[in-house]
């Protein structure tokens, strides 16, 4: 059986789609978790048990935000490494290859 290897342009486009997907997922997570924290923030009129429970929920949401930001940092780091190693083609190079 022969294996079909995708050309560099297809690989680059797939990599771009994957990176964009990771960025979108992280951004959506940050926004939704922050919205949940803001919804839980009001304390007036709540008893101690409810406040303690909501405090724990806020901590969990904050942890999710930190994980999403760490994922964005990993994306940034991998892009920098790829750029330094010459694996990221500039838009000029990609246009030249299409022509």
Backbone as ProteinMPNN parsed JSONL, in Angstrom:
{"seq_chain_A": "XXXXXXXXXXXXXXXXXXXXXXXXXXXXXXXXXXXXXXXXXXXXXXXXXXXXXXXXXXXXXXXXXXXXXXXXXXXXXXXXXXXXXXXXXXXXXXXXXXX", "coords_chain_A": {"N_chain_A": [[0.829, -1.183, 0.0], [0.519, 2.183, -0.817], [1.406, 5.259, 0.65], [-0.112, 8.348, 0.782], [1.295, 11.405, 0.901], [0.515, 14.557, 2.169], [0.864, 17.698, 0.486], [3.167, 20.419, 1.223], [1.717, 22.833, 1.413], [-0.891, 22.03, 1.984], [-0.418, 20.835, 4.45], [0.379, 23.065, 5.893], [-1.962, 24.617, 5.797], [-3.681, 22.936, 7.23], [-2.433, 22.968, 9.709], [-2.78, 25.659, 10.372], [-5.587, 25.763, 10.589], [-5.947, 24.068, 12.798], [-4.583, 25.482, 14.809], [-6.107, 27.858, 14.868], [-8.528, 26.777, 15.736], [-7.849, 25.864, 18.315], [-7.279, 28.339, 19.512], [-9.789, 29.616, 19.33], [-11.38, 27.878, 20.901], [-10.145, 28.185, 23.411], [-10.567, 30.921, 23.859], [-13.377, 31.007, 23.917], [-13.82, 29.434, 26.175], [-12.632, 31.011, 28.171], [-14.296, 33.297, 28.119], [-16.853, 32.196, 28.719], [-16.423, 31.01, 31.234], [-15.657, 33.235, 32.732], [-18.003, 34.718, 32.6], [-19.638, 33.047, 34.097], [-18.414, 33.327, 36.594], [-18.912, 36.033, 37.129], [-21.689, 35.937, 37.318], [-21.975, 34.507, 39.663], [-20.922, 36.208, 41.532], [-22.384, 38.21, 43.143], [-23.117, 38.662, 46.606], [-24.922, 39.47, 48.482], [-27.627, 38.795, 50.671], [-27.339, 36.033, 50.836], [-26.865, 32.915, 52.475], [-24.291, 31.454, 54.603], [-23.615, 28.851, 53.747], [-24.443, 28.716, 51.077], [-22.843, 30.761, 50.057], [-20.29, 29.649, 50.52], [-20.396, 27.401, 48.867], [-20.679, 28.607, 46.357], [-18.306, 30.007, 46.303], [-16.469, 27.941, 46.006], [-17.273, 27.061, 43.464], [-16.573, 29.321, 41.97], [-13.797, 29.233, 42.259], [-13.283, 26.895, 40.793], [-14.102, 27.695, 38.229], [-12.228, 29.727, 37.818], [-9.899, 28.207, 37.731], [-10.334, 26.84, 35.344], [-10.158, 28.975, 33.572], [-7.473, 29.661, 33.879], [-6.266, 27.336, 32.845], [-7.106, 27.526, 30.156], [-5.79, 29.861, 29.378], [-3.16, 29.018, 29.714], [-3.105, 27.161, 27.653], [-3.289, 28.88, 25.468], [-0.831, 30.145, 25.768], [0.847, 27.979, 25.2], [0.232, 27.601, 22.511], [1.203, 29.999, 21.483], [3.925, 29.7, 22.125], [4.591, 27.437, 20.576], [4.183, 28.459, 18.02], [6.173, 30.429, 17.951], [8.465, 28.813, 18.181], [8.24, 27.31, 15.819], [8.477, 29.353, 13.969], [11.073, 30.275, 14.496], [12.539, 28.008, 13.82], [12.1, 27.96, 11.159], [9.831, 26.8, 10.103], [7.491, 28.043, 9.641], [5.921, 29.443, 7.047], [6.197, 32.498, 5.357], [3.677, 34.851, 4.316], [4.365, 35.82, 1.847], [6.013, 33.824, 0.783], [4.183, 31.723, 0.547], [2.413, 32.8, -1.323], [4.098, 32.967, -3.53], [4.525, 30.252, -4.0], [2.0, 29.424, -4.769], [1.749, 30.709, -7.182]], "CA_chain_A": [[0.0, 0.0, 0.0], [1.275, 3.427, -0.852], [0.896, 6.303, 1.517], [-0.145, 9.651, 0.125], [1.701, 12.474, 1.813], [-0.013, 15.85, 1.743], [1.902, 18.661, 0.125], [3.446, 21.383, 2.302], [0.664, 23.85, 1.526], [-1.998, 21.4, 2.701], [0.011, 20.682, 5.834], [0.363, 24.394, 6.49], [-3.356, 25.002, 5.979], [-4.217, 22.123, 8.318], [-1.835, 23.488, 10.943], [-3.451, 26.934, 10.641], [-6.933, 25.459, 11.072], [-5.827, 23.508, 14.146], [-4.213, 26.575, 15.712], [-7.281, 28.723, 15.014], [-9.512, 26.059, 16.539], [-7.381, 25.913, 19.711], [-7.442, 29.716, 19.987], [-11.224, 29.864, 19.501], [-11.85, 27.11, 22.053], [-9.629, 28.821, 24.627], [-11.259, 32.203, 24.033], [-14.749, 30.707, 24.34], [-13.75, 28.965, 27.56], [-12.352, 32.164, 29.03], [-15.485, 34.149, 28.19], [-17.958, 31.525, 29.412], [-16.083, 30.846, 32.652], [-15.699, 34.555, 33.354], [-19.419, 35.043, 32.729], [-20.131, 32.273, 35.235], [-17.885, 33.949, 37.813], [-19.647, 37.284, 37.349], [-23.04, 35.586, 37.752], [-21.91, 34.027, 41.041], [-20.261, 37.207, 42.378], [-23.183, 38.895, 44.181], [-23.128, 37.925, 47.867], [-25.971, 39.98, 49.365], [-28.812, 37.979, 50.891], [-27.037, 34.605, 50.77], [-26.35, 32.37, 53.728], [-22.88, 31.026, 54.539], [-23.483, 27.611, 52.978], [-24.546, 29.086, 49.661], [-21.636, 31.528, 49.738], [-19.158, 28.715, 50.472], [-20.557, 26.587, 47.657], [-20.404, 29.459, 45.196], [-16.871, 30.299, 46.327], [-15.815, 26.774, 45.396], [-17.576, 27.108, 42.03], [-15.751, 30.392, 41.39], [-12.431, 28.709, 42.172], [-13.243, 25.941, 39.675], [-14.152, 28.487, 36.99], [-10.936, 30.407, 37.687], [-8.936, 27.186, 37.306], [-10.578, 26.608, 33.91], [-9.625, 30.135, 32.855], [-6.014, 29.533, 33.893], [-5.915, 26.282, 31.875], [-7.301, 28.054, 28.805], [-4.703, 30.818, 29.122], [-1.954, 28.216, 29.532], [-3.177, 26.596, 26.307], [-2.92, 29.966, 24.553], [0.622, 30.32, 25.872], [1.475, 26.876, 24.468], [0.077, 27.899, 21.082], [2.156, 31.064, 21.194], [5.276, 29.132, 22.184], [4.823, 26.558, 19.426], [4.32, 29.322, 16.843], [7.506, 31.037, 18.01], [9.451, 27.771, 17.873], [8.134, 27.002, 14.39], [9.006, 30.486, 13.222], [12.526, 30.28, 14.664], [13.092, 26.864, 13.091], [11.834, 28.128, 9.736], [8.73, 25.959, 9.667], [6.353, 28.895, 9.334], [6.156, 30.152, 5.795], [5.606, 33.83, 5.327], [2.608, 34.957, 3.324], [4.999, 36.038, 0.565], [6.47, 32.532, 0.291], [3.011, 30.932, 0.179], [1.891, 33.368, -2.558], [5.026, 32.58, -4.587], [4.315, 28.841, -4.289], [0.73, 29.305, -5.481], [1.881, 31.286, -8.518]], "C_chain_A": [[0.872, 1.244, 0.0], [0.587, 4.46, 0.032], [0.986, 7.631, 0.787], [0.214, 10.699, 1.164], [1.152, 13.798, 1.295], [1.127, 16.807, 1.422], [2.072, 19.692, 1.241], [2.359, 22.436, 2.482], [-0.526, 23.284, 2.281], [-1.651, 21.221, 4.176], [-0.053, 22.019, 6.566], [-1.069, 24.847, 6.759], [-4.004, 24.22, 7.12], [-3.699, 22.617, 9.668], [-2.516, 24.798, 11.348], [-4.849, 26.698, 11.192], [-6.908, 24.927, 12.504], [-5.503, 24.6, 15.161], [-5.397, 27.503, 15.938], [-8.35, 28.078, 15.881], [-9.121, 26.093, 18.023], [-7.578, 27.306, 20.299], [-8.914, 30.014, 20.25], [-11.78, 29.13, 20.715], [-11.393, 27.753, 23.361], [-10.354, 30.135, 24.897], [-12.693, 31.98, 24.495], [-14.788, 30.237, 25.792], [-13.541, 30.127, 28.513], [-13.607, 33.016, 29.21], [-16.603, 33.469, 28.986], [-17.665, 31.349, 30.901], [-16.114, 32.186, 33.384], [-17.145, 34.996, 33.57], [-20.026, 34.301, 33.921], [-19.653, 32.873, 36.558], [-18.663, 35.223, 38.138], [-21.065, 36.989, 37.838], [-23.061, 35.13, 39.21], [-21.409, 35.087, 42.026], [-21.144, 37.875, 43.429], [-23.336, 38.038, 45.443], [-24.317, 38.332, 48.74], [-27.168, 39.029, 49.445], [-28.576, 36.483, 50.84], [-26.514, 34.127, 52.12], [-24.925, 31.846, 53.525], [-22.681, 29.774, 53.687], [-23.511, 27.898, 51.482], [-23.294, 29.838, 49.222], [-20.417, 30.613, 49.612], [-19.21, 27.861, 49.211], [-20.198, 27.395, 46.417], [-18.933, 29.861, 45.14], [-16.091, 29.161, 45.685], [-16.054, 26.754, 43.884], [-16.733, 28.175, 41.329], [-14.31, 29.933, 41.246], [-12.283, 27.728, 41.01], [-13.261, 26.672, 38.331], [-12.819, 29.204, 36.754], [-9.855, 29.428, 37.23], [-9.095, 26.886, 35.82], [-10.034, 27.755, 33.069], [-8.103, 30.039, 32.777], [-5.571, 28.467, 32.897], [-6.046, 26.776, 30.436], [-6.19, 29.032, 28.435], [-3.38, 30.078, 28.932], [-1.937, 27.573, 28.141], [-2.82, 27.649, 25.26], [-1.417, 30.231, 24.591], [1.365, 29.205, 25.14], [1.369, 27.085, 22.962], [1.094, 28.955, 20.671], [3.587, 30.532, 21.159], [5.563, 28.251, 20.966], [4.952, 27.36, 18.136], [5.699, 29.975, 16.801], [8.584, 30.026, 17.648], [9.435, 27.431, 16.388], [8.723, 28.12, 13.547], [10.528, 30.512, 13.294], [13.172, 29.164, 13.852], [12.793, 26.918, 11.593], [10.7, 27.269, 9.212], [7.482, 26.759, 9.338], [6.697, 29.684, 8.081], [5.511, 31.523, 5.878], [4.532, 33.86, 4.251], [3.193, 35.192, 1.932], [5.445, 34.713, -0.05], [5.284, 31.701, -0.192], [2.425, 31.449, -1.125], [2.78, 32.99, -3.733], [4.807, 31.12, -4.993], [3.02, 28.621, -5.042], [0.86, 29.754, -6.937], [2.598, 30.417, -9.484]], "O_chain_A": [[1.851, 1.329, 0.741], [-0.638, 4.514, 0.135], [2.032, 7.989, 0.246], [-0.473, 10.859, 2.173], [1.308, 14.122, 0.118], [2.207, 16.734, 2.009], [1.206, 19.818, 2.107], [2.112, 22.881, 3.603], [-1.11, 23.966, 3.122], [-2.495, 21.432, 5.048], [-0.485, 22.089, 7.716], [-1.359, 25.397, 7.821], [-4.786, 24.777, 7.889], [-4.444, 22.673, 10.646], [-2.795, 25.019, 12.527], [-5.259, 27.353, 12.15], [-7.75, 25.295, 13.323], [-6.083, 24.636, 16.246], [-5.667, 27.897, 17.072], [-9.005, 28.757, 16.672], [-9.969, 26.326, 18.884], [-7.993, 27.443, 21.45], [-9.254, 30.6, 21.278], [-12.566, 29.695, 21.475], [-12.171, 27.852, 24.311], [-10.713, 30.426, 26.038], [-13.175, 32.694, 25.375], [-15.689, 30.605, 26.546], [-14.201, 30.214, 29.548], [-13.938, 33.409, 30.328], [-17.229, 34.103, 29.835], [-18.555, 31.519, 31.735], [-16.553, 32.257, 34.532], [-17.473, 35.579, 34.603], [-20.832, 34.863, 34.663], [-20.409, 32.92, 37.529], [-19.026, 35.458, 39.29], [-21.587, 37.714, 38.684], [-24.049, 35.34, 39.914], [-21.471, 34.875, 43.237], [-20.67, 38.09, 44.544], [-23.644, 36.848, 45.364], [-24.679, 37.594, 49.657], [-27.654, 38.53, 48.431], [-29.542, 35.721, 50.804], [-25.805, 34.855, 52.815], [-24.425, 31.806, 52.4], [-21.679, 29.658, 52.982], [-22.693, 27.378, 50.723], [-22.751, 29.582, 48.148], [-19.604, 30.782, 48.703], [-18.187, 27.628, 48.567], [-19.49, 26.91, 45.535], [-18.377, 30.036, 44.056], [-15.162, 29.393, 44.912], [-15.139, 26.462, 43.114], [-16.24, 27.953, 40.223], [-13.667, 30.206, 40.233], [-11.263, 27.734, 40.32], [-12.527, 26.313, 37.411], [-12.342, 29.278, 35.622], [-8.992, 29.787, 36.43], [-8.104, 26.7, 35.114], [-9.508, 27.534, 31.978], [-7.514, 30.305, 31.73], [-4.596, 28.672, 32.174], [-5.196, 26.481, 29.595], [-5.706, 29.027, 27.303], [-2.57, 30.462, 28.089], [-0.878, 27.454, 27.524], [-2.133, 27.352, 24.283], [-0.806, 30.511, 23.56], [2.402, 29.454, 24.524], [2.304, 26.783, 22.221], [1.762, 28.824, 19.646], [4.363, 30.876, 20.267], [6.65, 28.314, 20.392], [5.731, 26.997, 17.254], [6.319, 30.063, 15.74], [9.509, 30.339, 16.899], [10.489, 27.282, 15.769], [9.384, 27.871, 12.538], [11.2, 30.739, 12.288], [14.235, 29.358, 13.263], [13.188, 26.023, 10.845], [10.61, 27.029, 8.008], [6.516, 26.21, 8.809], [7.635, 30.482, 8.061], [4.411, 31.677, 6.409], [4.489, 32.992, 3.38], [2.582, 34.803, 0.937], [5.282, 34.494, -1.25], [5.372, 31.045, -1.23], [1.984, 30.657, -1.958], [2.277, 32.72, -4.824], [4.889, 30.782, -6.174], [2.941, 27.719, -5.876], [0.165, 29.242, -7.816], [2.772, 30.794, -10.643]]}, "name": "protein", "num_of_chains": 1, "seq": "XXXXXXXXXXXXXXXXXXXXXXXXXXXXXXXXXXXXXXXXXXXXXXXXXXXXXXXXXXXXXXXXXXXXXXXXXXXXXXXXXXXXXXXXXXXXXXXXXXX"}
